């Protein structure tokens, strides 16, 4: 038996069976324009004080917690900061689900880390297909809660990645009413800066089992920082603090996060959102005039998902021009669909140039 094979057999069975999450960075690609990871096209400059790097950081840096609480309209006791919202997703599963017994529920097509985190933690998964408009099928969800293994956590992404759909408040309220005292309901608001009026965070005060996850990766243009937040009832936050690592937020991360959440930082973020939303609206308007585009999905994030005559050919044509997008054609309900992150003016111009050339040639991409 080779060293590799016997070492592999020492791993947990569920780990041996895992397939790593194919993030945009793992998928990779050769090009000069990367519009496949919903990243902001530009970064800002921040100051770093290195005088405290010899000390372990605070588990929950008070300045960061207070700043985000003020920004989100909750109290500091209702905020937890973590290594991106990805860690928050896993913390919620580890905190509320018994491995081998409980399940989570989500509605694909949606963010892939719900399933990856559940598999990593040895927790089962229940999926409920959404309606044709990508809103949750509330009757089907409520029926699922009463059969099979216990469902402990429900995940909804709003705006949803990759469809851009915002969860209807009436649907969420129906689910919250039905799950009170029995389940945790999570609304993943990673893209909420692009439509802040649609946040569900105000419902936390009335529904103690509602949890909101957030990130600085999108609207704040800090994907490389890996800094996310959980907003929830103080009791939920206390439970998560039992599970989170002792030093989850490095000192440099805390310093930059505090600067991003300052008055000047928030102003910069909001200017960026206005800029990107404007570029998105312009791209959408131009794409609606092109024959190769069959459908454009909801547009509440920093991306557009579109269905083309041939998604695979469109994707490959973009690659040939050095433009890397994200192909979702293999996901439920998304045949021939490709997601385009909103880049800067030059990047959007190059995307449109390729699309127009294909349409003018009368060749379905």
Secondary structure, DSSP 8 states (H G I E B T S, - for coil): --HHHHHHHHS-HHHHT------HHHH----SEE-SS---S--------GGGTTS---TT-HHHHHHHHHHHTS-GGGEEEESHHHHHHHHHHHHH--TTT-EEEE-SSS-THHHHHHHHTT-EEEE----TTS---HHHHHHHTTSSS-EEEEEEESS-TTT-----HHHHHHHHHHHTTT-EEEEE-TTGGGGGGG--GGGGGT-TTEEEEEESSSTT--GGG--EEEEE-HHHHHHHHHHS-TT-S-HHHHHHHHHHTSHHHHHHHHHHHHHHHHHHHHHHHHHTT-TTEEEE----SSEEEEEES-HHHHHHHHHHTTEE-EE-TTSTT-TTEEEEE---HHHHHHHHHHHHHHHHTT---
